[in-house]
Amino acid sequence: MLTLTPFLPSKLKPSLSGYQVSPNFTHTKKNQPLVPVARLFGPAIFEASKLKVLFLGVDGKKHPADIPRTYTLTHCDITSNITLAISQTINNSQLQGWHNRLQRDEVVAHWRKIKGKMCLHVHCHISGGHFLLDICARLRYFIFCKELPVVLKAFIHGDGYLFDNYPELEEALVWVYFHSNISEFNKAECWGPLKDACTHPSGSNEEGTSAMSWKL
């Protein structure tokens, strides 16, 4: 899926002011060069069997407008397993360890009610923190955009009780905040309604037009 690298702000600010899939490599034959796994440029596919969900102090009965609801999603490159924590705040314990601090492959999202309408704000770390992230910023942005529909599907599947009780949440707009120390990638994009954003790669709509974007 993705693999990124260090740190989302402790307080997520949705004001207009990205999960990186590390290229995995395999040997073909002895003495032949390493080649990227085809999945990097292949279709992004959500596998429910790979998803582990942790409910931490929340349930599907409370509307996110009434009680804070945050998604913290991480990915294991070795097993391809996805861990999704659903809680009132970011599950910081899920982001500990040198691997997570190096790769920054987490995606954090939270529900907000703005002008009477629910929105899902998604945060991805593209670059900043150490030079490896800066070098790979363009690739990381590409991978985040490619894999985010899978992440959104994981939110809907993992928080199934919530969406069963409040199906109108699938109509909520998705705002994606890409955090980067490089201005080209430091921006916010509106990916449209959740039900559409999770089925169209790279934030495109059915007509193939790009998602609306603002520089931060």
C-alpha positions as YAML, in Angstrom:
chain: A
units: angstrom
residues:
- id: 1
  name: MET
  ca: [0.00, 0.00, 0.00]
- id: 2
  name: LEU
  ca: [1.88, 3.12, 1.12]
- id: 3
  name: THR
  ca: [4.88, 4.03, 3.13]
- id: 4
  name: LEU
  ca: [5.72, 7.54, 4.29]
- id: 5
  name: THR
  ca: [7.85, 9.27, 7.01]
- id: 6
  name: PRO
  ca: [8.07, 12.11, 10.70]
- id: 7
  name: PHE
  ca: [5.16, 14.07, 12.02]
- id: 8
  name: LEU
  ca: [1.62, 15.17, 11.75]
- id: 9
  name: PRO
  ca: [0.85, 18.18, 13.88]
- id: 10
  name: SER
  ca: [-0.46, 17.24, 17.31]
- id: 11
  name: LYS
  ca: [-3.54, 19.35, 16.62]
- id: 12
  name: LEU
  ca: [-5.04, 18.89, 13.19]
- id: 13
  name: LYS
  ca: [-6.01, 22.25, 11.73]
- id: 14
  name: PRO
  ca: [-8.30, 22.06, 8.69]
- id: 15
  name: SER
  ca: [-7.70, 25.68, 7.73]
- id: 16
  name: LEU
  ca: [-6.22, 26.23, 4.28]
- id: 17
  name: SER
  ca: [-2.89, 27.78, 5.64]
- id: 18
  name: GLY
  ca: [-0.17, 13.41, 2.39]
- id: 19
  name: TYR
  ca: [0.98, 7.40, 3.28]
- id: 20
  name: GLN
  ca: [3.77, 6.44, 1.20]
- id: 21
  name: VAL
  ca: [4.19, 3.08, -0.29]
- id: 22
  name: SER
  ca: [7.86, 2.39, -0.02]
- id: 23
  name: PRO
  ca: [9.02, 0.94, -3.25]
- id: 24
  name: ASN
  ca: [9.53, -2.68, -2.32]
- id: 25
  name: PHE
  ca: [12.15, -4.49, -4.33]
- id: 26
  name: THR
  ca: [12.57, -8.12, -5.33]
- id: 27
  name: HIS
  ca: [15.36, -10.12, -6.97]
- id: 28
  name: THR
  ca: [14.46, -11.78, -10.23]
- id: 29
  name: LYS
  ca: [17.55, -13.90, -10.85]
- id: 30
  name: LYS
  ca: [21.03, -13.85, -9.44]
- id: 31
  name: ASN
  ca: [23.17, -10.96, -10.71]
- id: 32
  name: GLN
  ca: [20.12, -9.22, -12.18]
- id: 33
  name: PRO
  ca: [19.29, -5.72, -10.92]
- id: 34
  name: LEU
  ca: [16.58, -5.04, -8.39]
- id: 35
  name: VAL
  ca: [13.22, -4.15, -9.92]
- id: 36
  name: PRO
  ca: [10.27, -2.35, -8.27]
- id: 37
  name: VAL
  ca: [7.31, -4.50, -7.35]
- id: 38
  name: ALA
  ca: [4.65, -4.08, -10.03]
- id: 39
  name: ARG
  ca: [2.07, -3.12, -7.40]
- id: 40
  name: LEU
  ca: [3.66, 0.34, -7.13]
- id: 41
  name: PHE
  ca: [2.15, 1.29, -10.47]
- id: 42
  name: GLY
  ca: [-0.64, -1.30, -10.56]
- id: 43
  name: PRO
  ca: [-4.20, -0.81, -9.32]
- id: 44
  name: ALA
  ca: [-4.78, 0.00, -5.66]
- id: 45
  name: ILE
  ca: [-7.00, -2.72, -4.17]
- id: 46
  name: PHE
  ca: [-8.66, -2.82, -0.77]
- id: 47
  name: GLU
  ca: [-8.51, -6.23, 0.95]
- id: 48
  name: ALA
  ca: [-10.84, -6.45, 3.93]
- id: 49
  name: SER
  ca: [-9.00, -9.53, 5.23]
- id: 50
  name: LYS
  ca: [-5.88, -7.37, 5.75]
- id: 51
  name: LEU
  ca: [-7.69, -4.81, 7.91]
- id: 52
  name: LYS
  ca: [-7.51, -4.80, 11.71]
- id: 53
  name: VAL
  ca: [-9.83, -2.35, 13.48]
- id: 54
  name: LEU
  ca: [-9.38, -0.99, 17.01]
- id: 55
  name: PHE
  ca: [-12.29, 0.83, 18.67]
- id: 56
  name: LEU
  ca: [-10.89, 3.03, 21.41]
- id: 57
  name: GLY
  ca: [-13.66, 4.69, 23.40]
- id: 58
  name: VAL
  ca: [-16.12, 5.14, 20.52]
- id: 59
  name: ASP
  ca: [-18.98, 3.18, 18.97]
- id: 60
  name: GLY
  ca: [-21.22, 3.37, 15.93]
- id: 61
  name: LYS
  ca: [-24.19, 4.85, 17.79]
- id: 62
  name: LYS
  ca: [-22.76, 8.33, 18.36]
- id: 63
  name: HIS
  ca: [-22.84, 10.76, 15.46]
- id: 64
  name: PRO
  ca: [-19.40, 12.35, 14.85]
- id: 65
  name: ALA
  ca: [-21.03, 15.77, 15.15]
- id: 66
  name: ASP
  ca: [-21.81, 14.95, 18.79]
- id: 67
  name: ILE
  ca: [-18.55, 13.28, 19.84]
- id: 68
  name: PRO
  ca: [-15.08, 13.63, 18.20]
- id: 69
  name: ARG
  ca: [-14.18, 10.77, 15.87]
- id: 70
  name: THR
  ca: [-10.67, 10.29, 14.51]
- id: 71
  name: TYR
  ca: [-9.14, 7.63, 12.26]
- id: 72
  name: THR
  ca: [-5.47, 6.65, 12.62]
- id: 73
  name: LEU
  ca: [-4.35, 4.26, 9.89]
- id: 74
  name: THR
  ca: [-0.96, 2.58, 9.53]
- id: 75
  name: HIS
  ca: [0.37, -0.08, 7.18]
- id: 76
  name: CYS
  ca: [2.92, -2.88, 7.45]
- id: 77
  name: ASP
  ca: [5.07, -3.31, 4.33]
- id: 78
  name: ILE
  ca: [6.06, -6.86, 5.22]
- id: 79
  name: THR
  ca: [2.56, -8.32, 5.73]
- id: 80
  name: SER
  ca: [0.51, -5.69, 3.87]
- id: 81
  name: ASN
  ca: [-1.74, -5.57, 6.93]
- id: 82
  name: ILE
  ca: [-3.58, -2.34, 7.74]
- id: 83
  name: THR
  ca: [-4.34, -1.20, 11.28]
- id: 84
  name: LEU
  ca: [-7.15, 1.30, 11.76]
- id: 85
  name: ALA
  ca: [-7.77, 2.87, 15.16]
- id: 86
  name: ILE
  ca: [-11.08, 4.67, 15.65]
- id: 87
  name: SER
  ca: [-10.99, 7.00, 18.64]
- id: 88
  name: GLN
  ca: [-11.73, 10.54, 19.79]
- id: 89
  name: THR
  ca: [-8.15, 11.71, 19.19]
- id: 90
  name: ILE
  ca: [-5.08, 10.54, 17.27]
- id: 91
  name: ASN
  ca: [-3.87, 7.17, 18.53]
- id: 92
  name: ASN
  ca: [-0.28, 8.28, 19.17]
- id: 93
  name: SER
  ca: [0.79, 4.85, 20.46]
- id: 94
  name: GLN
  ca: [0.18, 3.53, 16.95]
- id: 95
  name: LEU
  ca: [2.77, 5.97, 15.56]
- id: 96
  name: GLN
  ca: [5.67, 5.05, 17.86]
- id: 97
  name: GLY
  ca: [8.80, 3.16, 16.82]
- id: 98
  name: TRP
  ca: [11.69, 4.05, 14.54]
- id: 99
  name: HIS
  ca: [10.02, 2.56, 11.46]
- id: 100
  name: ASN
  ca: [6.92, 4.75, 11.76]
- id: 101
  name: ARG
  ca: [9.00, 7.83, 12.47]
- id: 102
  name: LEU
  ca: [11.18, 7.10, 9.45]
- id: 103
  name: GLN
  ca: [8.57, 6.00, 6.94]
- id: 104
  name: ARG
  ca: [5.65, 8.23, 7.98]
- id: 105
  name: ASP
  ca: [3.14, 5.93, 6.28]
- id: 106
  name: GLU
  ca: [0.27, 6.95, 8.55]
- id: 107
  name: VAL
  ca: [-2.93, 8.60, 7.42]
- id: 108
  name: VAL
  ca: [-4.95, 10.52, 10.01]
- id: 109
  name: ALA
  ca: [-8.51, 11.74, 9.44]
- id: 110
  name: HIS
  ca: [-11.21, 13.31, 11.54]
- id: 111
  name: TRP
  ca: [-14.83, 14.37, 11.15]
- id: 112
  name: ARG
  ca: [-15.83, 18.02, 11.37]
- id: 113
  name: LYS
  ca: [-19.13, 19.84, 11.09]
- id: 114
  name: ILE
  ca: [-18.75, 23.10, 9.16]
- id: 115
  name: LYS
  ca: [-21.68, 25.37, 8.37]
- id: 116
  name: GLY
  ca: [-24.09, 22.58, 9.28]
- id: 117
  name: LYS
  ca: [-22.48, 19.98, 7.00]
- id: 118
  name: MET
  ca: [-20.22, 17.08, 7.92]
- id: 119
  name: CYS
  ca: [-16.78, 16.86, 6.26]
- id: 120
  name: LEU
  ca: [-13.98, 14.32, 6.54]
- id: 121
  name: HIS
  ca: [-10.54, 15.94, 6.83]
- id: 122
  name: VAL
  ca: [-7.66, 13.65, 5.84]
- id: 123
  name: HIS
  ca: [-4.00, 14.43, 6.62]
- id: 124
  name: CYS
  ca: [-0.92, 12.96, 4.87]
- id: 125
  name: HIS
  ca: [2.74, 13.78, 5.51]
- id: 126
  name: ILE
  ca: [4.62, 14.18, 2.23]
- id: 127
  name: SER
  ca: [7.97, 15.65, 3.27]
- id: 128
  name: GLY
  ca: [9.80, 17.50, 6.02]
- id: 129
  name: GLY
  ca: [11.49, 16.04, 9.06]
- id: 130
  name: HIS
  ca: [14.47, 14.44, 7.33]
- id: 131
  name: PHE
  ca: [16.12, 14.62, 3.93]
- id: 132
  name: LEU
  ca: [14.97, 11.20, 2.69]
- id: 133
  name: LEU
  ca: [11.38, 12.40, 2.67]
- id: 134
  name: ASP
  ca: [12.36, 15.55, 0.80]
- id: 135
  name: ILE
  ca: [14.16, 13.54, -1.88]
- id: 136
  name: CYS
  ca: [11.14, 11.30, -2.42]
- id: 137
  name: ALA
  ca: [8.46, 14.00, -2.10]
- id: 138
  name: ARG
  ca: [7.13, 13.69, -5.65]
- id: 139
  name: LEU
  ca: [6.96, 9.89, -5.48]
- id: 140
  name: ARG
  ca: [5.32, 10.03, -2.05]
- id: 141
  name: TYR
  ca: [2.67, 12.44, -3.31]
- id: 142
  name: PHE
  ca: [1.97, 10.13, -6.26]
- id: 143
  name: ILE
  ca: [1.65, 7.09, -3.98]
- id: 144
  name: PHE
  ca: [-0.58, 8.88, -1.47]
- id: 145
  name: CYS
  ca: [-2.94, 9.97, -4.24]
- id: 146
  name: LYS
  ca: [-2.97, 6.48, -5.69]
- id: 147
  name: GLU
  ca: [-3.61, 4.72, -2.39]
- id: 148
  name: LEU
  ca: [-5.96, 7.16, -0.66]
- id: 149
  name: PRO
  ca: [-9.10, 5.60, -2.22]
- id: 150
  name: VAL
  ca: [-8.05, 2.34, -0.51]
- id: 151
  name: VAL
  ca: [-7.65, 4.23, 2.77]
- id: 152
  name: LEU
  ca: [-11.12, 5.75, 2.43]
- id: 153
  name: LYS
  ca: [-12.59, 2.32, 1.73]
- id: 154
  name: ALA
  ca: [-10.88, 1.07, 4.89]
- id: 155
  name: PHE
  ca: [-12.56, 3.87, 6.86]
- id: 156
  name: ILE
  ca: [-16.00, 2.94, 5.53]
- id: 157
  name: HIS
  ca: [-15.50, -0.80, 6.00]
- id: 158
  name: GLY
  ca: [-13.83, -0.55, 9.39]
- id: 159
  name: ASP
  ca: [-16.40, 1.92, 10.74]
- id: 160
  name: GLY
  ca: [-19.27, 0.02, 9.19]
- id: 161
  name: TYR
  ca: [-21.65, 0.41, 12.13]
- id: 162
  name: LEU
  ca: [-21.34, 4.19, 11.94]
- id: 163
  name: PHE
  ca: [-22.14, 4.27, 8.23]
- id: 164
  name: ASP
  ca: [-25.00, 1.81, 8.69]
- id: 165
  name: ASN
  ca: [-26.52, 4.13, 11.30]
- id: 166
  name: TYR
  ca: [-25.73, 7.33, 9.40]
- id: 167
  name: PRO
  ca: [-25.54, 6.48, 5.67]
- id: 168
  name: GLU
  ca: [-25.68, 10.19, 4.79]
- id: 169
  name: LEU
  ca: [-22.05, 10.44, 5.92]
- id: 170
  name: GLU
  ca: [-21.04, 8.86, 2.62]
- id: 171
  name: GLU
  ca: [-22.20, 12.12, 1.02]
- id: 172
  name: ALA
  ca: [-19.80, 14.17, 3.17]
- id: 173
  name: LEU
  ca: [-17.06, 16.06, 1.34]
- id: 174
  name: VAL
  ca: [-13.52, 14.75, 1.71]
- id: 175
  name: TRP
  ca: [-10.76, 17.33, 2.20]
- id: 176
  name: VAL
  ca: [-7.22, 16.00, 1.83]
- id: 177
  name: TYR
  ca: [-4.36, 17.99, 3.40]
- id: 178
  name: PHE
  ca: [-0.90, 17.20, 2.07]
- id: 179
  name: HIS
  ca: [1.76, 18.45, 4.50]
- id: 180
  name: SER
  ca: [5.14, 19.25, 2.96]
- id: 181
  name: ASN
  ca: [8.05, 21.64, 3.31]
- id: 182
  name: ILE
  ca: [7.99, 21.89, -0.51]
- id: 183
  name: SER
  ca: [5.38, 24.38, -1.69]
- id: 184
  name: GLU
  ca: [4.40, 22.30, -4.73]
- id: 185
  name: PHE
  ca: [3.10, 19.52, -2.48]
- id: 186
  name: ASN
  ca: [1.95, 21.57, 0.51]
- id: 187
  name: LYS
  ca: [-1.71, 21.93, -0.37]
- id: 188
  name: ALA
  ca: [-5.31, 20.97, 0.29]
- id: 189
  name: GLU
  ca: [-7.59, 19.20, -2.18]
- id: 190
  name: CYS
  ca: [-11.34, 18.65, -2.17]
- id: 191
  name: TRP
  ca: [-11.98, 15.11, -3.41]
- id: 192
  name: GLY
  ca: [-15.76, 15.41, -3.46]
- id: 193
  name: PRO
  ca: [-18.27, 13.16, -1.64]
- id: 194
  name: LEU
  ca: [-16.78, 10.24, 0.27]
- id: 195
  name: LYS
  ca: [-18.69, 7.63, -1.73]
- id: 196
  name: ASP
  ca: [-17.08, 8.98, -4.94]
- id: 197
  name: ALA
  ca: [-13.63, 9.74, -3.52]
- id: 198
  name: CYS
  ca: [-13.10, 6.13, -2.48]
- id: 199
  name: THR
  ca: [-13.80, 4.81, -5.99]
- id: 200
  name: HIS
  ca: [-11.92, 7.29, -8.16]
- id: 201
  name: PRO
  ca: [-8.10, 7.31, -7.99]
- id: 202
  name: SER
  ca: [-6.06, 10.47, -7.52]
- id: 203
  name: GLY
  ca: [-9.05, 12.50, -6.42]
- id: 204
  name: SER
  ca: [-10.58, 12.61, -9.90]
- id: 205
  name: ASN
  ca: [-14.30, 12.66, -10.45]
- id: 206
  name: GLU
  ca: [-16.32, 10.64, -12.91]
- id: 207
  name: GLU
  ca: [-15.59, 13.07, -15.72]
- id: 208
  name: GLY
  ca: [-11.86, 12.70, -15.09]
- id: 209
  name: THR
  ca: [-11.29, 16.27, -13.95]
- id: 210
  name: SER
  ca: [-8.82, 16.98, -11.18]
- id: 211
  name: ALA
  ca: [-9.78, 17.58, -7.58]
- id: 212
  name: MET
  ca: [-10.00, 21.23, -6.52]
- id: 213
  name: SER
  ca: [-6.68, 22.26, -5.00]
- id: 214
  name: TRP
  ca: [-5.42, 25.10, -2.83]
- id: 215
  name: LYS
  ca: [-1.85, 25.89, -1.80]
- id: 216
  name: LEU
  ca: [-1.31, 26.00, 1.97]
...
